[in-house]
Amino acid sequence: MPKQQQIWSDYVISLTPDPRSGHVTLSSQATAMKIDDKPLRYFLAVFEAGSIRTAAENLRIAPSAISRQIAALEDRLETLLMERTKRGIIFTESGHMVAAHARRRFEMDEAFAVDLAAARGAIAGTVRIASGEGFVVDLVNHVVRPLRDEFPDIRLEIDVAGTEKMTHGILRDDYDMGLVFNPPRNPDLELLAEDHAPLCALVPPDFDLAKKQSCVLADTVNYPLALLNPHFGVAKLLANVDQGNRLTRDAFLTADSINVAIHFVLSGGA
């Protein structure tokens, strides 16, 4: 049986005897294969992320749950979708076909929901937003609730990401828009709006710097420091100046979360 038929169809085999000749005719009839959304979504997440661990982090579930769903999907389709090697995951020809099918299926579902909402005069669809961690509170407090009240058929997907992941995601069409600090200037990215603000140093109340209304970057080099990792816009901004390079090199703590850095500062550590 060809691979594509194995993936997309079940076959019912029937034997029909001919009473005059005694010969038996073999015939087959294709029936639609029903596949649940969940394993398809999990597999597509792995396909797009390139690894089970990254997909699990993006979906906020255990890697073992994804592995079980994909194994069940492979059993259902009777074909291998991906191979695990020392260099990472390699997707088979069947895996590429399933990923393409999953994309088409979910795009069709979303398009149908939009068309159905339009038929009754509503605006519907999914808006995918990537946001820097520092923007999330304002985004939720001042945008999400009013948007829900005005457009109840809209669905939001918000991912918290650093500048690098966010810009790559927008270029790959993973996100419709992003809220980002210090974005790279890229001709393939459209800048819809921007604002300028000072870069702030967060310090415990008993630090000498807390008594000052403002400071320059050089004032911070003699203190223990917590910084965001190089994928964040703040780190890229600091890397453009000499003191920033020293701060990055000498930082006691480097984190991929603003909250981690803030709580370390609140503890009096930096």
N, C-alpha and C positions, 0 to 999 in steps of 0.2 A: 504494500500500500504506500503511495507517495507520502512524503513527510507532511505536505500541506494538508492532505486529506486526513492524516492522523491527528493533526492539531485541531482542525475546524469541524470535523464531522465524525459521527458514529455511523457505522454501516450495519444494516440489517441484511443478513444473507438468507435467501430462500431457495429451496430446491423444488423444482416443478417437473414431475415426471410426465413424459408424453405417452399416453396409453397406446398409441398406434405403433410407435417405433421402439418404445421401451427406453429411449434416451432420457437423461435427466438434464434439465436446463438450470444453470446457476445464475441467479440475478442478485443485484445489490441495490439498496436504496439508501441514500444519505439522509440522515436526520440531524437537525440542529443540535449542537453541543451547548449545553447551558453551563456557564462558568460564573460563579459568584463574583461580586465586585471586590470583596476584601482581598483575596489572593492576587487579583490583577493589580490592585492599587499598591500592594506591598511589593510585588515584583517590579512594577514600573518605578517605584521609589528607589529600589536597589539599582535598577538599570540606569536611572538618571544620576544617582549619587556615586555609582561606581563601587560601592561597598555596602555590606549589610550593616556594619556598625554606624556609618554615616547616615544611612537611611533610617536606622532605628533612632538616632539622635534627632533627626528631622521630624519623625513621626511621634517621638516621645513614647516609644514602647520598647520592650526588651528585644534584643537581637534574636533570641531564641524563638520568640513569637513569629518573627518574620521568616526565619528558617523553616519553621513548621508549616507555615502557610505555603511557602514556595515548594517545599517537598511534596505537599499534598497536591499542588497545582501540577507538578511534573508527573505525579502518579495519575492524575485525572487525564492529562493530555498524552500520557505514555511517551514522553520525549524529554530529553535533558535540555534544560534552559540555560544553565550556566555551569562553569567548571571552576573550582577553587584551586589556584596555583600559588606558589611561593611569591609570585609577583602581583597577586591579587586575583580578582574575578575576571574570567574570560567568558563572554556570552556566546552561545552557540547560534547557528543560523536560525534555529527555532526560537531562541530567546529574543533575537531581533524582531522576528515576525510577531511574537506575542506582545512585545513592547509597542510596536507600531499599531497593533490591533487595540491594545488597551488605550492608547492615546486617542485613536479615532472614536472609540466607544465613549470615553468620558467627555470628549469634545461634543459629540452628538447629543449626549444627555444634557450637557449644559446649554447647548444651542436650543434644544427642545424646550427647556425650562424658560429660556429668554423669550422664545417665540410665544409660548403659552401665556406668559405674563403680559407681553405686548398685546396679545389678542384681547385681554381684559383691561387694557389701558394702563398697565403697571410697568415699572422699570425693574428688571431682574438681571441676575448674573452674578458672577464671582469676581471680586476685586482682590488682587493679590498684592499686598504691601510688604515691603521689607523696611524695617526701621532700626536705626541705631538705638542701643539700649537707653541712651539719655533722652530720647524723644518719646518713649513708650507711654509714660505717665500722662503727658500732655495729649498725646494722640488718643488715648482711651477716654480721658476726661472731657476733651473738647471736640472730638471728631466722631468717635464711634457711636456714642449714644444719639446725638442729633441725626447722624446718618441713618441709624436704625429706625428712628421715629419718622423720618421723611420718606425713606425707601425700605419698607419692611421686607421686600422680596430680594433685596441685595444680600449677598453673603460675603463676609470678609475673611480673608486668610492673612494673618500677620505673622511674619517671621522676624525674630530679633537676630540681627547679624552685624558683623563688622563691615567696614567700608569696602574691603576687597571682595568678600563674598557677595555683598549686595550689588556692586557694580557688575561683577561677572554674571550674577543671576539675572539682572535686567537685560544684559546683552544676550543671554540665552533664552529670554522670554519666560523665565521662571516667575518673574514678578512684573506687575504692571507699572509700579512706581516705587520709589524708595525715598526715605528721609535719612539723609546722611550728612555727617560732619566732614568737611574738607574733601569733597569728592574730586576724583581725578578729572582733568579736562580731556574729554574724549569726543571726537566728532560724531561718533555713533550714539551718544547719549544726549538727549534733549534736556536742557535745564529749564524747568518750568518756573521756579521761583527761588530766590536766595536771600539770605539775611546775614548780617555781620555781627559778631559778638566777641567779647574778649575771652581769652582762654583763662580759666580760673584755677587757682591752686586751692585744694581743700586741705585744711590743717586742723588738728585738735585745738580746743580753746586755749590750752596752756602753752602752745608753741609761740615763740617770739613773733613769727609772721602773722599770727592772728591779731596782733595789735595794730597792724598796718592796713591802710585802706587799699593799697595796691602794692605790687612788687614786680620786679623784673625776673626773667628766667634765672639769671645768675644768682639771685637771692636764695634759690632753692637747692643749690648744689651741695650744701653742707648738711643736709638733712637726709635721714633714711627716706626712701622714695618707693611708692607703689605706682606702677604705670600699666597701661593697657598694652597688649602685645602688638607686634609690628603690622598686623593686618588692619588695625584701627586707624582712622583718620588722624586722631590725636598724635599717635606715635609717628606717623608719616610727617605730620607738621613739625614735630620736635626734631626729626631727623634732618630737617633743612637748615638747622643752625648748629654752631659748634657746641654750645652748652647742651643742646638737645642730644647730641651724640654722646656726650659724657653722661648725661642723665640716664639715657637708655642703657649704657654700658654698666653703670654703677647701681642701677635700681635694685633694691633688696627684693621686691616682689614684682613679678610680671604676671598679669592675669588676662583672661579673655572675657571678663565680666566687670562692668563698672561697679556693680554691687559688691563684688569681692574686694575691690580696691577701697571703696568707701567704708566698708565695715572694718577693714584693717586700719584705716585712718581713725575711725571712731574708737577703736580699741586703744588708741594712743601710740600705735606702732610706727607711724610714718607721717 
